[in-house]
Amino acid sequence: MYAIVRCGGRQEKVALDDVVTVDKLDGKAGSSITLTALLVVDGDRVISDPAEVGRYQVTADIVGDAAGPKINMIKYKNKSGYRRRLGHRQRYTQVRITGIGTEGSDTKGPGAKGKAEAKPKAQASAQAQED
C-alpha cells in the first residue's frame, strides 16, 4: 500500500516506514503529524475519488531537521567595483511514515497486525488454562 500526499506545496509518493524529506515544518523531533492524501493505492485497488480519499489519513513522525546543499550566488558589475557574494541553504524536515489508512482502521505498520492477532491467542490460551 502506498499513497501520494501533499506536503509543502509538493506531492510525494510514500509507503509505510519511508523516510521522506519535505520543506521545513513546525514541530519538534518525535512529534506526530497528519498529511493530506491525494491518492491511495492498495494492491490492485486505486482510490482517487476525493470523497473516498478524504477518509484516509497518512500519519508521520518528525525524525529531525536537515539542510540542502549550499547554493552560492555572485553579483558582479563590470568597471564599477560592485561585487556581492550571497549564499543560501534550504531547510528541510525529515519525516517517517507511520500509518496509512482510514480513521477506524489499524494500519499502523507491519507489527500492528501481529500484535492484534497475538492478543486473541493469548486470551484463548488463558481461557484454555482456566478450563
Secondary structure, DSSP 8 states (H G I E B T S, - for coil): -EEEEEETTEEEEEETT-EEEEE--SS-TT-EEEEEEEEEEETTEEE--HHHHTTEEEEEEEEEEEE---EEEEEEETTTTEEEEEEE--EEEEEEEEEEEESSS--S-HHHHHHHHHHHHHHHHHHHHH-
